[in-house]
Amino acid sequence: MSPTEPALLPPPGLPGLDPAWSRLVEVPRPGGAAGVDTWHVLDNGPTLAAAPADRAGTLLCVHGNPTWSYLWRELVAAAAAAPRPWRVVAVDQLGMGFSERTGRTHRLADRIGDLGRLTDALDLTGPVVTVGHDWGGAVSIGWAAAHPGQLAGVVLTNTALHQELGVDAPAPLRVALAGPVLRASTEATPAFLEAAIAIAHPRLPRAVADAYRAPYRSRSRRAGIGDFVADIPLVADHPSRPALEQVAAAARTLEVPALVLWGPRDPVFVARFLDDLIDRLPRADVHRFEGAGHLLAEDADVAGAVLAWLADRFPAPAPSTGEPDPGAAAEPAAEPAAEPADLPPSRPLGAALDERASDETTALVELAPAGGGGPRSISWALLARQVDDLARGLLVAGLTPGDRVCLLVPPGADLTAILYACLRIGAVVVVADAGLGLRGLSRAVRGARPDVVVGIERALVAARALGWSARRFGAGPLTAAARRVLGVEATLVELAERGRAERHAGAAPLPPRPAPADPAAILFTSGSTGPAKGVTYTHGQLAGMRDAVAATYGIGPGTALVAGFAPFALLGPALGATCASPDMDVTAPRTLTATALAEAVAAIDADVVFASPAALAGVVASGAALDARGRRALAGVRLFLSAGAPVPPGLLAAAGELMPAAQAHTPYGMTEALPVTDISLDEIRTAEAECGSEGVCVGRPVARVRLAISALDAAGAATGAPAGTASVTGEVLVQGPHVMDHYDRLWLTQRASARDAGWHRTGDVGHLDGAGRLWVEGRLTHAITTAGGVRTPVGFERRAEGAAGVARAAAVGVGPAGTQQVVLVVETDPPARRPGLASIDLSAGVRAAIGEPVAAVLVVPRLPTDVRHNSKVDRTRIARWAAAVLAGGRLGRP
């Protein structure tokens, strides 16, 4: 028997905890036993001003081990302050927190039954939304399954409902469960508790950490922590194994809305547990908080997320009188996107491969084949056969529609063939290119949770070491030893051979192509304004992207395209264009040289070139090394495109000198929608002559794309309804058939981006001029909120770059929001040797060029930029650095 201890009320003064919420509740003991069990609960019900009939419902919050109801304090407060308040009942499970230490062992089935008796004692009726964390997730789902008449929804945060037999438990639990270590680490000492407190991100303030320690100051009050750990059913004959299996099975039967919130930096509930939850709750809304861990409610705004979800899923009923609600703000209705019936039938993305399956002309050229040797040409007929054979081989290997396949293969024939083979069978391709850098790439792949990784040896080493996927296929040469160590099931060559054997044996045709609404790909943003986000496209939307590029630039059969950016190169076969990728390091776009570009152009007699601004800068910088043959090759280019970041007109002009017959165009768009607008160099010059330089002119919308602006309020937030008013600065909204479907496992991000029906909020800030041209002025997150109003950075930067000695500038706000000061951080020409304050003359020149108050001008040898494009200035990082420097910090590089 464990020791008994009475239930208590928490001591006063715990941060964020209102003593008025705490109450002790007596509940009859199970099985008709004499006496009662006394629970401590947080209950905001008695403090709510709204009558019970005016409340939305009740949130039943269940903590895990070794926390207590304090975990939910922010949700208790926020739910009470919501427009339609929610009652929150956050329990301390028996033996935990400030509830009674009963002396009994409480197993999972007991805890579910105990919670039911408590809610009966509280006379808790529906609608109830359960909220669970850690092992409180299993308890809350057990209660939910037992109370279907009261249940309205479920919320789960970093929890598990199933533990596969034979699969090792996470390392921290294995250590805690090891024989005598269990009681020593959980009861005799507070080691287990301290370990849980220590994994918060960022570290908990001391007073908050002490609040978590408060109920567990003595060994007798920590007995429940040890009991909870001992009750983890890792083996088949564990007493709680049947209860856990019942809970896991019951989750599949729940027919209520569900929300799963997750901290990926959790050493206990690792990613496979999230995958299992998504499998059991396939219609759940899911949001991963990058950088957050196990104590999710401490690491991220769980309260805000839950209340946003509740507002969407359980909206207030319409007024019964039929009269407008006088408290509701009137907003102009956003014009909806075109209905599917208004759109022409979608031509499959890979249709060109079928149409040219007998065409022996060149489809693509590899300048640097994986096996070495000179350039290698692949015909349309060969490419179509490779795609067909790989598609069949993937089916033989057991892949099914919806499986996620991460492609970590350099641009070329292998990448093209496996990508179109995956799309052909309905697998979802995950394209996280190496340009994200190892850290960003790893975060992206982990977030997408692919079922299969296809990669070259170096990528497969990372996949195995970092646990990216259980299944691995190899691309390129692999030794037998490498295959064995890396766990490679098959190579692309072997998959194609299996598929070829199927085809020669007269196997049935490939299954029908996926429908336009089926998911096709997850692409990743550059990560220039935070962790790279997964962007999900359907087959119809990818086809729309192809059609937009074809219509805007006249690219199709008969076109030869050189693309220095892998995602763009992959559109080539869909467009029916012959493609080549130049010999360059795709992780460092500036490595593209004029000679390498000319060789790629010459290899296919290219008339179209695409290069990111950084790649284009590398070409211009190395232009003097071109020989006569290279100059002749570039002279045959009719069109060159550059996108991915703002492209300075001077760079376009310099590139135009190397490609004198080409029109210079810069499409504007983003991973979520490309292209959105387009503009030529001549049009840029005309626009700037007419309108000045308060932003970067990116042109007019391409066919079937519509733009709108959401005006900024005084705090720099985009609160306005979509409007096409000229000269109003705000967030740029876009609408079109090739705008992405949704962000992957980022429900909150998706909710914010799509809050106006039919529109995607881009996060860019800009304005439309009187001629319908879009001017981009920066990112919404980089708006500077001064005492005189909201200012955007690009105008400051462009004017500063007109000052003598300034090569590039970044404008940031330093200080509290609403009273920020404008600071310019600049690269100089020639480059500064070290960071520091600008000289008096340079500062004066910058201030004169800007013509507005500038608090300080700082110089750096090089401004930090995004990993993928090496072009987008990282203003967030620069702002932190500038603030630290101006506060007297060290003058290290930003």
Secondary structure by P-SEA (a helix, b strand, c coil): ccbbbccccccccccccccccbbbbbbbbcccccbbbbbbbbbcccccccccccccbbbbbbbccccccccaaaaaaaaaaccbbbbbbbbccccccccccccccccaaaaaaaaaaaaaaacccccbbbbbccaaaaaaaaaaaaccccccbbbbccccccccccccccaaaaaaaccaaaaaaccccaaaaaaaaaaccccccaaaaaaaaccccccccaaaaaaaaaaccccccccaaaaaaaaaaaaaacccbbbbbbccccccccaaaaaaaaaacccbbbbbbcccccccccccaaaaaaaaaaaaaccccccccccccccbbbbccccccccccccccccccaaaaaaaccccccccccccccccccbbbbcaaaaaaaaaaaaaaaaaacccccbbbbbcccccaaaaaaaaaaaaabbbbbbbcccccaaaaaaaaaaacccbbbbcaaaaaaaaaaccccbbbbcccccaaaaaaacccccaaaaaaaaaaaaaacccccccccccccccbbbbcccccccbbbbbbcaaaaaaaaaaaaaaccccccbbbbbccaaaaaacccccbbbbbccccccccccccaaaaaaaaaaccccbbbbcaaaaaaaaaacccccaaaaaaaaaccbbbbccccccaaaaaaaaaaaccbbbbbbbbcccccccbbbcaaaaaaaaacccccccccccccccbbbbbbbbccccccccccccccccccbbbbbcccccccccccaaaaaaaccccccccccccccccccbbbbbcccccccccccccccccaaaaaaaaaccccccbbbbbcccccbbbbbbbbcccccccccccccaaaaaaaaaaacccccbbbbccccccccccccccaaaaaaaaaaaaaaccccccc
